Amino acid sequence: MASSGSLSRRGRLQGGIYFIGFAVVWLLAGGVLLALEQERSIYRAINGQHTPLLDTVLPYVTHMGEATFIIPVLFLLFLFKRFRNGRFALAMLLCNITPFLVVQAIKGLVNAPRPLLYFDNASWINRVAGQPENYNYSFPSGHSEGAFGLFCFLSLILPRRYAPWGIVFFGIALSIGYSRIYLSQHFYADVYAGSLLGTFCCALSFWLVDPFRMRRQQGVL
């Protein structure tokens, strides 16, 4: 029989196995795309495919990577009794604050130009009404970090029988990253880096804190 310690170590990330698995695929496939294609080519391919439907939907999708969406979602988790404990609150805080702080630090150090500044407000850039015109601090994408951090965390706290929902959560997070390029707020590399930082900072924080350790040892999970 496995010891409770080994059970705890194995169980820490089991709920998010699908999300993290897709994140590893994204790390590899996304990296290959970044190596083979020029940044401007990827940007123009995505930003150039505007449709009335996406112009309407993606501003709402991109909002899901903002604090005004993320914070209420996290607080709603406390409606569930299993999440009302200090260890879970600490995990929730670290999993979402750690990647945020890392990304903000990198933004300040790099201060990369956003597409509007890089292309000097070129006439060919497709814009969506109501979207802010940002020019600086492009790398990495904070919205992508926030989205991947949030949905990675939600995947990690899923009961094992619901773990396949991690695929849906990954798809939502990826669509938020896509929206940042579509809406001319970021380049592909910004989204790629932000998504990986959000995912792996969250997963590492969760593994270290292990909020469900006691419940697993008691056989609740």
N, C-alpha and C positions, 0 to 999 in steps of 0.2 A: 504494500500500500504506500502511495506517495505521501511524503510528509506534508504538514500544513504549509511549511515554508515554500516547498517546491510547487505546491498547488497555487499558492499566492502568486509566485513569480510567473507561472504559466498563465494565470487567469487575468493578469493585469490589463492586457490589451485585447483579449479575446472578442469583446463586444465590437471593437472597431476593425476586425480583421479584413472585412471587405473594403472599407474605406481606405485603410492603409495599404492594402494590396493594390488597389487602383492607383493610389498615390505613387507607389513604386513604379508601376507601369508608366504613369504620367512623367515621373522623373526621367525615365529612360527614353520614352518616345518623344517627350517634349524637348529633351536635350538634343536628340538627333535632329529634330526640326530646327532648333536654334542654331545648330552647327552647320546645317546644309543650306538654310535660306537666310537672306539678308533681312534685317529688322524692318526696313522700309517696305520690303516686298510683302511680308506677313501683315504688316499694318494696313497697307493699301488693299490687300486681298479681303481683309475683314471689314475695314471701314468703308470700302467701296461697295459692299453688298447691302445697301439700305433698302428696306421695304417699309410701307406704311404700318404693317403689323408690328415689326420689330421696333420701329420708332416709337410705337405706343407702349409696348410691353417692356422693353429693356430698361427704361428709366426706373420702373418699379423693381425690376430684378436687381439692378445695381444698388438700390437702396438697402437690400438685404446684407450688404457688406459694411453698412454704417453702424455706428454705435447706437443710433436711435432705434435700430431694429434689434441688434444683438443683445443689448442690455435688458430690454423687456422680455425677450425669449429666455434668457438665463434666469431672470427672477421668477418667471412662470414655473420653472422646475421645482421651486420650493412648495408648490401646491401638492406635490407628491411626497408622502411621508418618508419614503426611502431616501430622499435627498436632503432631509432636514437634519443635518449633522455638520459639525465643524470641519471634519476631514473632507467632506464633499465640497463645502464652501471654499476651502483652501484650494482644492483641485480645480474648481471652476474658475477661481480667481487667477491662479498661476497659468492655467491652460489658455486663457484668453489675454491676460495682461503681458505675459512673457513675450509672445511673438509680436505684440503691439509695440513694446518698448524696443525690441531688437530692430524692427522695421523703421521706427521713427529715428533711431540712432543712425541707421544706414542712410536714410533720406537726408538727414542733416549733413552727413559727411560727404555724400556723393553730389547732392543737389543737381541731379540730371535734368535736362530740359524735357518738358512734355511735348507731345506731337505738335501742338499749335505753335510753340516757340521754335521747335526744331525745324519745322517746315515753313516758318515765318508766315503763319496764317494763310497758307496757299489756298487758292480758290477751289481746288479740286477736293479739299477735305469736306467730307459730309458731316454736317452737324445736326443735332436734334434740338429743337426749341426748348428752352427752359433749363438746359444743362450749363453748368458753370464753365467759364473759360479759364482753366488753370494752365499755368505756364512752367512752373518749377516743381522740384521735388518729385520727380517721376519714378525714380527707382528706389526701392521696390514698390509695388502697388499695395497700399494700405487696405483698400477694399478687398483685394484678393486674400491678403493675410487674414483679415477679419472674418471673411466668409469661410475659408478653409479651417481656420482655428475653431470657429463656432461649430461647423458641421462635423469636423473631426471629433470634437468633444461630445457632441450629441450621439455620434456613432459609438464612441467608447463607453457611454453609459447605458447603451441599449442592452436589455436582457439578451442572452445568447440566441434565443429562438427568433429574435427580431433582427439579428445581425445583418441579414441581407438588405435591410433598409439602408445600410451604409452605402450601397451602390446608388440609391436614389439621392442620398445626401451628397455624395461625391458629384453627381451630375448637376445638382443645384449649385454647388460651390463653383464648379467649372463654368457654368452658364454666367455666374456673376463675374468671373474673370473675363469671359468673352465680352460681356457688356462693357467692360472698361476700355477695351480696344475699339469696339463698335462705336462707342460714344466719344471717341477721340480723347480720352483722358490718359491713356497709357500705351506703351509699346508692349509687344509680346514678352520680351525679357522681363519687364516689370511685373507682369502678371505671373509668369513662370516662377520668378524668385519669390514673390509674395506668397504664392500658393504653397510652395515647399516650406518656406519659413513658418507659415501658419500651421501646416500639418505637423511638421516634425518637432517644432517647439512645443506644440500642444501634446503630442504623443509622449515626448520625453518627460514633460511636467507631470502628466497623468501617471506614467510608469513609476516615477519617483515618489509621488504622493500616495498612489494606490488607495483611492477612497473607499473601495469595497472590500478591503482586506479582511476586516472583522466579520463581515457578512459571509464571505466565502469560507472562512475557518469554521463558522457556525453552521455551514451547510445550507444557508439561506439562498445563495445564488447557484 
